Amino acid sequence: MRQIGFSIYPAHTSTEKNLAYIDLANKYNFKRIFTCLLSVKGDREKILAEFKKTIAYANKYDMKVIADINPEVFKELGVDYSNLGIFKDMGLYGIRLDNGFSGKEESAMSYNKYGLKIELNMSAGTKYVDNIFSYQPNSENIFGCHNFYPHKYSGIGYDHFMKCNRQFKNYGIRTAAFVSSATAQFGPWPVSEGLCTLEDDRNLPIDTQAKHLFASGLIDDVLIANAFASEDEMKALSQINPYRMSFKVHLVNGISNLERSIILDHVHNNRGDISDYIIRSCGSRVEDPGSEYKPFNTVDIKRGDITIDNCL
């Protein structure tokens, strides 16, 4: 099942605010949480205690929390890849390797006795995942998740995005990518230019970003990267059907009830003889045979317009 998620950063805001944010997310059926151990500075014991408290609160709602780490975090925590008990003690569902090991270690970690998920960075486009699978990991415990990018023009392009997605989906891996809130102010660092995976999506409404990712057919989970998203944004994400593409439509004045029904009440499918320029849906011909569509609003057609062929 595809899911929506959000991010919390206990090192950058109060526990109370994070718990309230989790409550809000639960109201709209968010099920995944991204958090980050890479940018933890200061009193590590205190911060880790706050992480643990926040994660425990999320777990009460059956949310799945995955923390971003790298080999340096392993060293700082005194953790060996053969024993991931500290992450289980924190209440985590899994760990995301922002930077990885040699491939052998990732495979070994996938067999951890705690059942922790090992999430791989999807955005590099190298043979990293192929190398890991050459060591025959427990594929049930391997996930994939793209990066997010804080600066304009630094996000990945769509062709590269799809290439990376296909690499991971070839192994049947669950995948995730990020969208950006327009109201949020921070991520692992202060951000003001958004925090998304795809550069094309940076300035789009958050629900449009998510629809774009889901429409690829290769992304299972969509996560808000920055915090805190507004309630309106969370509500908008919760109303998306991740399995069916939908569009916002602005209808012109004066259309008939039949035309309105064709546009709004039908499920539209693109014809098999696909055009590079238009999406053609022919269902109304079958469902409304004999209906006569007289010429109406016959203006020049522009990109993004919806038309109904008339009787001429």
C-alpha positions as CSV (number, residue, x, y, z in Angstrom):
1,M,0.0,0.0,0.0
2,R,1.3,3.4,-0.9
3,Q,1.6,5.9,2.0
4,I,2.3,9.5,2.8
5,G,4.7,10.7,5.4
6,F,6.4,13.7,7.0
7,S,9.7,14.7,8.7
8,I,10.6,15.6,12.3
9,Y,13.8,17.1,13.5
10,P,14.1,16.8,17.3
11,A,17.5,18.5,17.3
12,H,16.0,21.7,15.8
13,T,12.7,22.3,17.6
14,S,11.0,21.5,20.9
15,T,9.6,18.1,21.7
16,E,6.2,19.6,22.4
17,K,6.0,21.0,18.8
18,N,7.0,17.7,17.3
19,L,4.4,15.8,19.3
20,A,1.7,18.3,18.2
21,Y,2.8,17.8,14.6
22,I,2.6,14.0,15.0
23,D,-1.0,14.5,16.4
24,L,-1.9,16.6,13.3
25,A,-0.3,14.1,10.9
26,N,-2.2,11.2,12.5
27,K,-5.5,13.1,12.0
28,Y,-4.8,12.9,8.2
29,N,-3.6,9.3,8.2
30,F,0.2,9.9,7.7
31,K,2.0,6.7,8.3
32,R,5.7,7.3,7.7
33,I,8.2,9.6,9.4
34,F,11.7,10.6,8.2
35,T,14.1,11.9,10.8
36,C,17.8,12.7,10.8
37,L,20.7,11.8,13.0
38,L,23.3,13.4,10.7
39,S,23.0,16.9,12.0
40,V,22.8,16.2,15.7
41,K,25.1,18.6,17.6
42,G,25.5,19.5,21.2
43,D,24.4,17.4,24.2
44,R,24.0,14.1,22.4
45,E,22.6,12.2,25.3
46,K,19.9,14.8,25.8
47,I,19.1,14.9,22.1
48,L,18.9,11.2,21.7
49,A,16.6,11.0,24.7
50,E,14.3,13.5,22.9
51,F,14.5,11.4,19.8
52,K,13.4,8.4,21.8
53,K,10.5,10.2,23.4
54,T,9.3,11.5,20.1
55,I,9.6,8.2,18.3
56,A,7.8,6.4,21.1
57,Y,4.9,8.9,20.7
58,A,4.8,8.3,16.9
59,N,4.8,4.5,17.5
60,K,1.6,4.8,19.5
61,Y,-0.1,5.8,16.2
62,D,1.6,2.9,14.3
63,M,3.8,5.3,12.4
64,K,7.0,4.0,11.0
65,V,10.0,6.1,11.8
66,I,13.2,5.8,9.7
67,A,16.3,7.8,10.7
68,D,19.0,9.1,8.3
69,I,22.5,8.0,9.3
70,N,25.9,7.3,7.7
71,P,29.1,5.4,8.6
72,E,30.3,8.4,10.6
73,V,27.2,8.3,12.8
74,F,27.9,4.6,13.5
75,K,31.4,5.6,14.7
76,E,30.1,8.5,16.9
77,L,27.5,6.2,18.5
78,G,30.0,3.4,18.9
79,V,27.8,1.1,16.8
80,D,29.0,-1.8,14.7
81,Y,27.0,-2.8,11.7
82,S,26.6,-6.3,13.1
83,N,24.7,-5.1,16.1
84,L,21.9,-2.5,15.5
85,G,20.4,-2.8,18.9
86,I,20.8,0.9,19.7
87,F,18.4,1.8,16.8
88,K,15.9,-0.8,18.0
89,D,16.1,0.7,21.5
90,M,15.3,4.1,20.0
91,G,12.1,2.6,18.7
92,L,13.0,3.0,15.0
93,Y,11.4,1.1,12.2
94,G,14.6,1.4,10.2
95,I,17.7,3.3,9.3
96,R,18.4,5.2,6.1
97,L,22.0,5.1,4.8
98,D,22.7,8.5,3.4
99,N,26.2,7.3,2.6
100,G,26.7,3.6,2.5
101,F,29.4,1.0,3.1
102,S,30.9,-1.5,0.7
103,G,27.7,-3.5,-0.1
104,K,28.6,-6.4,2.0
105,E,27.8,-4.6,5.2
106,E,24.4,-3.5,3.9
107,S,23.6,-7.0,3.0
108,A,24.6,-8.2,6.5
109,M,22.5,-5.5,8.2
110,S,19.4,-6.7,6.3
111,Y,19.6,-9.9,8.3
112,N,19.6,-8.0,11.7
113,K,17.7,-9.9,14.4
114,Y,15.5,-6.9,15.1
115,G,13.8,-6.8,11.7
116,L,14.9,-3.2,11.2
117,K,14.5,-2.0,7.6
118,I,17.7,-0.8,5.8
119,E,16.8,2.1,3.5
120,L,19.3,2.9,0.8
121,N,19.9,6.3,-0.9
122,M,18.3,6.0,-4.3
123,S,19.5,9.2,-6.0
124,A,23.1,8.5,-7.0
125,G,22.3,6.4,-10.0
126,T,25.4,4.2,-9.6
127,K,25.6,0.4,-9.3
128,Y,25.4,0.6,-5.5
129,V,22.1,-1.4,-5.2
130,D,23.4,-4.0,-7.7
131,N,26.5,-4.4,-5.6
132,I,24.4,-4.9,-2.4
133,F,22.3,-7.5,-4.1
134,S,25.3,-9.4,-5.3
135,Y,25.7,-10.3,-1.6
136,Q,22.2,-11.7,-1.5
137,P,20.6,-9.5,1.2
138,N,17.2,-10.2,2.8
139,S,15.2,-8.2,0.3
140,E,12.2,-7.9,2.6
141,N,14.3,-5.6,4.8
142,I,15.7,-3.4,2.0
143,F,14.0,-0.1,1.2
144,G,15.0,2.8,-1.0
145,C,14.5,6.6,-0.6
146,H,15.7,9.5,-2.7
147,N,17.5,12.6,-1.4
148,F,16.0,16.0,-1.0
149,Y,17.7,19.2,-2.1
150,P,17.6,22.6,-0.4
151,H,18.8,25.0,-3.1
152,K,17.1,26.0,-6.3
153,Y,18.3,24.0,-9.4
154,S,20.0,21.4,-7.2
155,G,17.2,18.8,-7.3
156,I,17.4,15.9,-9.7
157,G,15.9,15.8,-13.1
158,Y,13.0,13.6,-14.1
159,D,15.0,11.3,-16.5
160,H,17.6,10.6,-13.8
161,F,14.8,10.1,-11.2
162,M,13.2,7.5,-13.4
163,K,16.5,5.7,-14.1
164,C,17.1,5.4,-10.4
165,N,13.6,4.2,-9.7
166,R,13.9,1.5,-12.3
167,Q,17.2,0.3,-10.8
168,F,15.5,-0.2,-7.4
169,K,12.2,-1.5,-8.7
170,N,14.1,-4.2,-10.7
171,Y,14.7,-5.8,-7.2
172,G,11.2,-5.2,-6.0
173,I,12.3,-2.6,-3.5
174,R,9.8,-0.3,-1.7
175,T,10.6,3.3,-2.8
176,A,10.1,6.8,-1.4
177,A,10.7,10.4,-2.5
178,F,10.2,13.9,-1.0
179,V,8.0,16.9,-1.6
180,S,8.3,20.4,-0.1
181,S,6.0,22.4,2.1
182,A,5.6,26.0,1.1
183,T,5.1,27.0,4.8
184,A,7.8,25.0,6.4
185,Q,11.0,26.8,7.6
186,F,13.6,24.1,8.3
187,G,14.8,20.6,7.6
188,P,18.1,19.2,8.9
189,W,19.3,22.8,8.3
190,P,17.4,26.1,7.9
191,V,15.9,26.3,4.4
192,S,14.1,28.9,2.5
193,E,14.1,27.6,-1.1
194,G,12.2,24.4,-0.5
195,L,13.3,20.8,0.2
196,C,12.2,18.4,-2.6
197,T,13.6,15.5,-4.7
198,L,12.6,16.7,-8.2
199,E,13.7,20.1,-9.2
200,D,10.7,20.4,-11.5
201,D,8.4,20.2,-8.4
202,R,10.1,22.8,-6.2
203,N,7.5,25.6,-6.7
204,L,4.4,23.5,-7.2
205,P,1.6,23.1,-4.7
206,I,2.4,20.2,-2.4
207,D,-0.4,18.0,-3.7
208,T,0.7,18.5,-7.3
209,Q,4.2,17.5,-6.3
210,A,2.9,14.3,-4.7
211,K,0.7,13.5,-7.7
212,H,3.7,13.8,-9.9
213,L,5.8,11.4,-7.9
214,F,3.0,8.8,-7.6
215,A,2.2,9.2,-11.3
216,S,5.7,7.8,-12.1
217,G,4.3,4.4,-11.1
218,L,7.6,3.7,-9.4
219,I,7.3,5.6,-6.0
220,D,5.4,3.9,-3.2
221,D,5.7,6.6,-0.4
222,V,5.8,10.4,-0.6
223,L,7.2,12.3,2.4
224,I,7.2,16.0,3.3
225,A,10.9,16.9,3.8
226,N,10.7,20.1,5.6
227,A,8.8,21.1,8.8
228,F,6.3,22.2,9.7
229,A,3.8,21.7,6.9
230,S,0.4,23.5,7.3
231,E,-2.8,21.6,8.1
232,D,-4.2,22.6,4.7
233,E,-1.2,21.0,3.0
234,M,-1.5,17.8,5.1
235,K,-5.2,17.7,4.3
236,A,-4.5,18.1,0.6
237,L,-2.0,15.3,0.6
238,S,-4.4,13.0,2.5
239,Q,-7.1,13.5,-0.2
240,I,-4.9,12.2,-3.0
241,N,-5.6,8.8,-4.4
242,P,-2.0,7.5,-5.0
243,Y,-3.1,4.9,-7.5
244,R,-5.2,7.2,-9.8
245,M,-4.0,10.4,-11.5
246,S,-6.2,13.4,-11.0
247,F,-6.1,17.0,-12.1
248,K,-7.6,20.3,-10.9
249,V,-10.0,21.5,-13.5
250,H,-11.3,25.0,-14.2
251,L,-14.6,24.8,-16.1
252,V,-15.8,27.6,-18.4
253,N,-19.2,29.1,-17.8
254,G,-22.1,27.9,-19.8
255,I,-21.1,24.2,-20.3
256,S,-24.0,21.7,-20.3
257,N,-24.8,19.3,-17.5
258,L,-23.8,16.4,-19.8
259,E,-20.4,18.0,-20.6
260,R,-19.9,18.7,-16.9
261,S,-20.7,15.1,-16.1
262,I,-18.3,13.8,-18.8
263,I,-15.5,15.7,-17.3
264,L,-16.1,15.3,-13.6
265,D,-18.1,12.0,-13.2
266,H,-16.2,9.7,-15.5
267,V,-12.9,7.8,-15.0
268,H,-10.8,8.7,-18.0
269,N,-8.2,6.3,-19.6
270,N,-5.7,7.2,-22.3
271,R,-6.3,5.3,-25.6
272,G,-3.9,2.5,-26.5
273,D,-2.7,4.3,-29.6
274,I,-0.9,6.9,-27.6
275,S,-0.2,10.4,-29.0
276,D,2.8,12.5,-27.9
277,Y,0.6,15.6,-27.8
278,I,-2.8,14.7,-26.4
279,I,-4.5,12.3,-23.9
280,R,-7.5,10.9,-25.6
281,S,-10.4,9.4,-23.5
282,C,-13.2,7.7,-25.4
283,G,-15.3,6.3,-22.6
284,S,-18.1,8.8,-23.1
285,R,-18.7,7.6,-26.6
286,V,-19.7,4.2,-25.2
287,E,-21.5,5.5,-22.1
288,D,-23.4,8.3,-23.8
289,P,-24.0,7.0,-27.4
290,G,-26.0,9.3,-29.6
291,S,-25.4,12.4,-27.6
292,E,-24.9,15.4,-29.7
293,Y,-22.2,17.9,-28.7
294,K,-22.8,21.2,-30.4
295,P,-19.9,23.6,-30.9
296,F,-19.3,25.7,-27.9
297,N,-16.4,28.0,-26.7
298,T,-14.5,27.3,-29.9
299,V,-11.3,29.1,-29.1
300,D,-7.7,28.3,-29.9
301,I,-6.6,25.3,-27.9
302,K,-3.7,25.7,-25.5
303,R,-1.5,23.3,-23.6
304,G,-3.5,22.0,-20.6
305,D,-7.0,22.6,-22.1
306,I,-9.7,19.9,-21.9
307,T,-11.8,19.6,-25.0
308,I,-14.9,17.5,-26.0
309,D,-15.2,16.7,-29.7
310,N,-18.3,18.3,-31.1
311,C,-20.8,17.0,-33.7
312,L,-18.9,18.7,-36.6
